[in-house]
Amino acid sequence: MAFGGGVVAAYAAYKFLASKTDEDRAHYDWMGYIAMALGVAFLIPLPFAGYWLMREVYAYRQQMGITLMGGLLAWLFIIQATMIGILFLSTNYYLWQAMGRMRGAEKYQRYIKYLVFLLACGFIVFITPHTMVMTPAELKAMGGQQHPVLGNYGVMSAKNGGINVIITTTVLSFVWYMRGNKVSTVSWAKFGNIFMGVFFACAYFNIIFLAVYGYYIPANVRVGLSVPQVATTLSCLFFMFALNSFMMKGAKQMGAIEWGKISARSQYALIMLATAFTWMMGLMGYIRSSVRLFWHVNEIMRDNSPWAYTHTVGFAANMISANVLFFWITILFVFWLGSLTAKKVPVESKAGIPGNVPQPAPSH
């Protein structure tokens, strides 16, 4: 569903950029927003589902988990973290641009720089590796695999905090967008706004505190800290959306949403969103296949063929990129074919001028 929403959003962006009339731009702007919202709605649970999956992998075979997260395939997860960060950054950027189509949403523009700071910090923490790829000479000069500074970071305690900060910030951007052109008229609106602000502040504090606290407890205890972090993020997602919906019921509108009045940059964000979805799907498919190593069925049926080996990270990245490029060239060809069958507007016949009705030719 997330991937499908991304593809439809990319199609809407393509048609928006190619549109010649305000009516067409308004239609494809609305289409892109709906597709983006659908895709992100299914994107937000994916990091939590990923952690659940890895927990099951570790429970089945710890060695498989180590190969994935701390061994041969570990750097592929750094690439995955980068793609996840790009997905959320693109989503937030689109929402901030989309506020331009609503009168009254400019009141949130001055706060966007703080959201950018939170997203940037969370993204940097999330993609920080635990160890670096080094040559033997560099390892000898450093005195071991662990970098004296970087080795303290890049652990799951910090990464969990980073991704939860990113998701919570995305939820906050959605809440601001939902109330962009509205003013709450309920009697408890002031209390509700203060409560929402305090709730988000406490959520950020709890997520960051647990991420830092994880450095001071044993690893077997640290794993359990992901549960309260996820619970905090999900509380923001469901509780804040519900509270905002109650507050905005019967709200006074400062103006209608002007579909089509959005910058072209927002459409490139939608295209980036769809491309990142595609690239990450190819990446995770390669990881799923590679974790078997030289087994057809893990530890049951061995692959004794001469090509039973795992490709390098560089080769995998190039192959995934080639597949993504081929896929989107094909999709663009389909978009082009669709434009050829666009509905043509019939030319209206000119009405006759009163008083100049043609007379029948005289007979001879």
N, C-alpha and C positions, 0 to 999 in steps of 0.2 A: 504493500500500500504506500509506503514511503517513497519507494522508487517510482511507482506509477504516478504519484503526485508530482514528483520532480520532473518527469517526462512531460506531463501535461502543462506544468508551469513553464517549462522551456518552450513548448509549442506556443503558449500564449505570449511569451516574451518575444518570440520570433515574429508572430503576427502583429503584435503591438508596434514593434520597430518598423515593420513594413507597411503599416496602415497609413492611409492617406486622409481619412476623415476622422473628425472628433468622435463620431458615433462608433466607428470600429475600434478606436483606441479605448473608449470607455468600456466596450464589451470585453476586449481582451485584457484590459487592466483588471476587471472584475474576475474574469476567468483565471488569471494568474494568481490573484490573491486567494481564491477558493482552493486552487490546487496546492499552493504553498502551505496554506493552513492545514489541509488534509495531510500533506506529506510530513510536516513538522509534528502534527499530533501523533503520528505513528513513529516518528524519529525519537521523541523524548524518552519513551520507555526502553529503547534499544540498548543504551549503556547499562541499565539495570539488568536487562535480559542477558547481556554479555557476561556480567559478573556472575550471574546465576549459572550460566553455562560453564564458565571456568571453574566454579565451585564443584560442579558435577564431574568435570574432567579430572580435577585433583582427587576427588573421592574415588573415581574409577582407577586411575593410575597416576600416581604422583609424578612419575617420570615424564608422562605426556605433558603435564602442566609445566614442568620445568623446561622442557624443550620449547614450549610455546612462549612462555613469559620470561624465561631467564636463560635460554640456551640458543639453539640454532636459529630459531624464528623470532627472537626477541626484538630485533630491529624492525621487523615488519609491523610489530605492534606500535612502535614509535611512529611509523608512517600512518598506521591506522588512527592513532591519536591526532596526528596532524590533519587528516581528512575530517575527522569528527569536529575538530575545532573550526575548520573551514566551513562546515555545514552550519554550525551555530552562528559563526560570525556573519555569514551571508544572510541568514535568516534575520538576525537583529538589524543588519544594515538595511535590508528591504523594509522592515517594519518602521524604522526611523524615516526612510524616504517616503513611505506610504502615509505618514502623518501629514505630509504636505498637501494631501488631497482633502483634508478636513479643516474647516475653520474652527479655531479654538485650540487646536493641538499644539500651537506654537508655545504654549505655556510649559511644555515638557522639553523643548529644545535645549534649554540651558542646562538641563540635568543629564543630557546624553553623554557628555564628556566623562561623567563619573561611571556610567555604564561601560563606556569604552575602556576605562582604566580597569574595572573589575574583569571584563572579558579578556583583556590583554594579560593581566596577571594570571588568571586561571588557565589561559591557553599556554603561557610560557611554562607554568608548573606542570601542566598535563603532558607536554611533549618533551620534558627534560629527561634524557636517558640516565640510567644508573651507572653505566660504564660506557667508555668510548671505544670506538674501533681504532686500534693502534698497531703500529709495526713493532716487531721485537725490540728494535733499538729504543723506541719510545717507552715501551714497557720497562725496559732495563733502567732507563733514565728516571722514570717515575717511581721505580721500586715496587711495582706490582700492578695488578689490574685495576685496583681502586684508585680513582683520582682523589687527591687530597681535599678538593673542594666539592667537585661534582658527585663524588661517591656518597656524600651525605644526603643527596637529593635523588630524585627519580625513583623513589620507593612508592609503593601503593598507598601508603598513608597520605602522602602529599598529593598523589595523582587523584585519589578519590575526592579530596577536597577541591582540587582544581576543576574537575568535571562537574561537580555539584554546584560550585559557584557559577559556572557557565550556564548550566540549566536553569538555576534560580534567576539569573539575570535575564535569560530569555523569557521566562514566565513574567517577570516584571515588565519587560518591553511589550508583551502581549496585553497585559493589564492596562498599560498606558494607552496602547492603541485602541482598545475596546472603549475607553472613556474619552478618547481624543476630542470629539466634537459634542460632548455631553456634559451637563452639569447636574449632579444629583439633587433631587428635590425631597428626599426623605428627611424626616425630622432629626435623625441621628447621623446625618451625613458627616458632620465634623468629627464626631467620635469614631465613625467608621474609617475615615481617612487617617486619623491618628493611629488607630488600631492596626491598619494595614501597614503603615510606615514602621511601627514598632515591631510588628510580626516579621517583616522582611529583614529589619536590622538584627533581630534576635536570630533569625535563620542564618544570616551570613556569619554572625559571631559564633554560633554553634558549629557550623561546618568548618570554619577556619580553626577554631579551638581544638576540635577533635583531630584535625589534620596535624596540628602541632603536637598535641598530646600523644599521638601515636609514636613519636620519636622517643618517648620516655617510658614505654612499656614493652614487655617481651613480644616477639613476633606472633606467637600463638594467641595472645590476647588482642593484639593490634588488628587482627583480621576481623574481629567482631565489631570494630568501630564503623565499618561501612554500613551497618544496619541503621544506627541512629542518623548517620549522614543522609542516607537514602530516604529515611522516614521524614526528615526535615524538608528535603526537597519536594517530596510528594505532598507533604502538608501544604507547602506554598502553592503547588500546582492545583490541587483540588479545592482546598479551603479558600484560598484567595480568589480563585475563579468564581466559586459559588458566592462568596461575600460580595464581590464586585458586581455580579449579576443582580443580586438583591438591591444593591445600592443604585444601580443604573435603571431599575425598573421604573418606568414612568418619568425618566429623566428629561430635562429640558434640552432640546437640541439647539446648538448655536448655528447650525447650518447643515444642509444635506452633504453627504459624501460626494465629492465631485470626481466621479470615476473618469480616468483618463488624464487627470491633472497630476501626473507623477513624472519624475525625471526618468530619462532613458537609462541612467546609471542603475536604477532599481531593477530594470529588466536584465541587465548583465549579471546582477546578483542572483536572479532566478536561474539563469543559464549556468552560473557557477555552482549553484545548489544541485542542479540536475547532474552536472558533470562529476561533482564530488560523490554523489550517490553511486553513480555508475562505477567510478574508480574503486570505491571502497567495497562494492559488491565483488568485483574481480579480485581484489586483494584478499578478502576473507575466504573466497572460494579457493584460492591458491593455498592459504594457510590451512584450511580444512583438509585439503588433499595432501599437503606436505607433512602434516604431523604424523602420518602413518609411517614415514621414513621408508624402510625397505620391506614393509608388510602390505600384502593385499588386504588381509584382515588382521588387525593388530594382535600380535603375539599368538596367532593361530595359523595363518597361511602366509608364508614368507614369499617375497618377490625375488626370485633368483635370476631374473633377466639382467643383461649387462647394462641396461639403462635405469636400473633401480637406484637412483641417487637423487639428491635434492639440489635444485639449481641455486645459484647464488642470488643474493638480494637484488643486485643490479640487473641480472638477467630477468628475474621475476618482474621487477618494476617496468622494464622496457616492454616485456610481453603484455603486461596488463595495460600499459599505455597504448600499445598498438591495437589491442582489442577494443579499448574505449574509443579510440579514434575511428576505427572501422564502424563501430556501433553508431556513433553520432553522425558519421558521414551518411550511413544508411538512413538514419532518422531524418536528417536534413533533406535527403532525396525524397522521402515520403512526404515531408512538409511541402516540398516544391510541387510534387504531384498533386497534392491537395489544393494548392493555389491555382492550378490549371483548371480545376473544375469549380472555381468560385462562381457564385451566382451572378449573372449579368443583369444589370438593371435595364429593363426595356426602355427605349426612347419613346417618349410620349409624342403622339401625332399632334401637329399644330392645329388648333381650333380655327374654324373658318371665321372670317371677319364679318360681323353683322352688316347686312345691307349689300354685301357683295357675293351673294349666293350665285354660283355658276348657273347660267341659263342653258337649256338644251339647244343644240345646234339647229338652226332652221332647216326645214326640209326643202328639197329642190323639186 
